[in-house]
Structure formats: structure tokens, C-alpha cells
Amino acid sequence: MNSSKDQFLQLVRHRVKFPLFLLTKLPAAYFSGVRVTQIEEDKAVVTVPYKWFSQNPFKSTYFACLAMAAELSTGVLAMMHTYKSNPTISMLVIGLEAAYFKKATGITTFTCGQGLDINQTIEDALASGEGRTIKIKSTGKNEDGELVAEFFITWSFKAKKSLA
């Protein structure tokens, strides 16, 4: 792995820096309790608890909080693979599909194992000079390992033109 990815992994794993990033850039995720619990080059794991700030009137985790956790499990991988890239890469969510299977009444853990696919899409965008998209899966399970929700998030990546 290259040094910029190592640097990014250190930032995400830092006890203060990444929570501060969430607080300042994604405050809804921070206050809902969304947290990155594991990140590697190919995989990210993100949790969201059922608590007062993330609840809905049906005594389960609000669907939008589940979506934030699912999106972060894919987005943190995309951020890692674009961190300090030259040229810089723009990234944008352009699609979201979700299926819910069970009430989320405790900690829901979202896992995305497509980090290498994301990296390849970014490399293709850089090589071609054209935008590229990828549909990424994030699976949410409860503490008993039961499927709670499945998300498919479509990301777009494009190299920004330099002004030089």
C-alpha cells in the first residue's frame, strides 16, 4: 500500500482526529453514533446504534441513520483511495438503493468489502480522463448476525482538471 493510503488509515484509526472530522463534516452521523470500527485497503466496517438520537417512532433505528452508516462504509474506502491523489479526484454519490429485512433495535454493523473494486474504478477514471461509476454493496447485520438491511450505493469518480 502506498504512503498516502497509510496516512489516511492512520487518520481514520486515530481516537480524536476522525471523530472530529465526523463532528465537523458529518455532524448527523457523529451525533447518531455512526462509527468506523475497522478499515483496511479492501474492507470497511461501520456501526450505528439504536439510541435516542437515531430512533424512529417504531422503536428501531431510523432508516436515514442506517443509510448514513452504509454510505460511510463505502465512502471511507473511496476517500482512502482518493486521499492526496494527483490530480485530485472528485467523488459523488449518484444513486442509492436499499432493502430492509429486519428491525434495527441494537447495534447494526455495515460491511463493505469492495475497496479494491473502488480503487480499480478510480484508477480507470485517472487513466481515461473520463468519469467512472461503480455500484457498491454494503450489508448491515445485527448483533446476532441477522441481515437487517442491504444498500447499493453508486459512486461517481472523475479526475479534476488542473488549473496549471
Buried (B, 14 or more C-beta within 10 A) or exposed (E): EEEBBEEBBEBBEEEEEBEEBBEEEBEEBBBBBBBBEBBEBBBBBBBBBBBEEBBBEEEBBBEEBBBBBBBBBBBBBBBBBBBEBEEEBEBEBEEEEBEBEBBBBBBBBBBBBBBEBBBBBBEBBBEEEEBBBBBBBBBBBBEEEEEBBBBBBBBBBBBEEEEE
